[in-house]
Amino acid sequence: MKNILILGGGFGGLTAVSFFRTHIKSGKVSVTLIDKNNYSLFTPMLAEVVSGNVKPENIVFPLREICVKNGVRFIKDEVQNIDTIANKVTCENGEYPFDYLIVATGSRTNFRGNVSAMKNAFEFKNITDAIHIKYLIIDFLEKASTLTDPEEKKRLLSFSIIGGGITGVELASEMNDYIRAKIKKEYSTIMADEYDITIFEYSKTVLPAIDPSQAEKAQEILIKNGINVINGASVDEVGLDCITYKKDGQQYTKSSSVTVWTAGVEGQEYLKEMGGDTTPDSRLKITRSLNPQALDAPHVFVIGDSCAYEFKGKFLPPVAPLAMQQAVMAVKNIMRLINGKEPVDFTYLHFGYLVSLGKNNSVVNLFGIKMRGALAYYIWKGAYLFKIGMFKKQVAVFFDWVMSFCFGNESVLIIDQDNCTNCILQKNHKNDKENAAVECVACILCITYNTYMRCNDAHSKIAGRD
């Protein structure tokens, strides 16, 4: 029996788990999945957590439960090093040998060397990031509702998204829908022109990776909905309450109380230490059979955000459909090798893209058929509801949408942010080293969503950077 190790429980890792199921039952392989979390996040709906359209717990899947149902062993641990010669993976809590390895450890935020952004901008990669941003929006709405000076309100309610790709556009759209609905119904002292959401995008339009005609139309829709878009913008400095950027050779400064960085991702640090060829964003270049280039490791497969796969002369962007298709091929090739056959080459099938632009508006391209508007929006919802895969989560998300449609989204703030001075929610990076390490005992959110350890880690990072 061959020992197979899967690193990462995202789209690629879970797809591999499901396709190994029959081989596990036949007794040919034993499979272990390692992930630093005991849940998998359905990232396409992460922006909807910010707007309250879905509850956080309904877009996370229990990895241990999924693994048990598929006959897979699950280990909660964090990868530190991969040794393809000794055939072992070193994690925080131990070492794990393997006969075959699938690396599907996803990505991390790529700040592109901008130290100020690392320190002062919010990431948007996991469930706690979405919760943090939602709570900040609510907190600032509460504070702005008591102000009388329109300029003070606008400074407090200035939100910036750096990066106009799919993630940035969907986040800005959900934030805009939420704030617009709240000030119309509940925060009557705040006018529509007293809040500001701005997308900073280096390209000439948002969504540079999709069809240019649809990207242009998407930008028109965003602007019509009240979202500012600054194209050709290069962000130099991210402060606690402002952003400095260049456009057309001129430097500008804009107020920003909350800045979210969505301008790209990069591979995990330990991928570069494996010895293979990597791209500037730390992704491992792979062969057609999904093995690392420049490494004699036919038993190691790298998929998803961890890899750089060249297709028609360019590297494919790290998206979920690619990870899932590669996972299927990785399983197939591992079983071929076990059975003494040669691996086959991977071929990517591009289904298209789906991008939400807020309530009743999306741009969609499925198999070359382009759509936009309300129909596209419901296709977006239906497609992602289907992709969730776990029936009980599909039901939960569907009823979240029904409740949101019928009754709107709540603006409940269950923490006192002013007394939670060291929590990442406060974005207070000016604390001295001694205070920055103080435990966040007042943070109810940390207790409620089990993020206490993450806050402690954030505090340590803050202390180290100041």
PyMOL commands that set and color helices and strands:
alter all, ss='L'
color gray80, all
select helices_A, chain A and resi 11-25+43-51+56-59+63-69+115-120+127-144+150-156+166-185+192-194+212-224+269-272+304-306+320-338+374-387+391-407+417-419+424-426+433-436+444-448+452-465
alter helices_A, ss='H'
color red, helices_A
select strands_A, chain A and resi 2-7+29-35+39-41+60-62+73-76+79-83+88-91+94-97+100-103+108-109+158-162+196-201+228-231+234-238+242-247+250-255+258-261+265-266+284-285+300-302+307-308+310-311+314-315+352-356+362-366+369-373
alter strands_A, ss='S'
color yellow, strands_A
deselect
rebuild
show_as cartoon
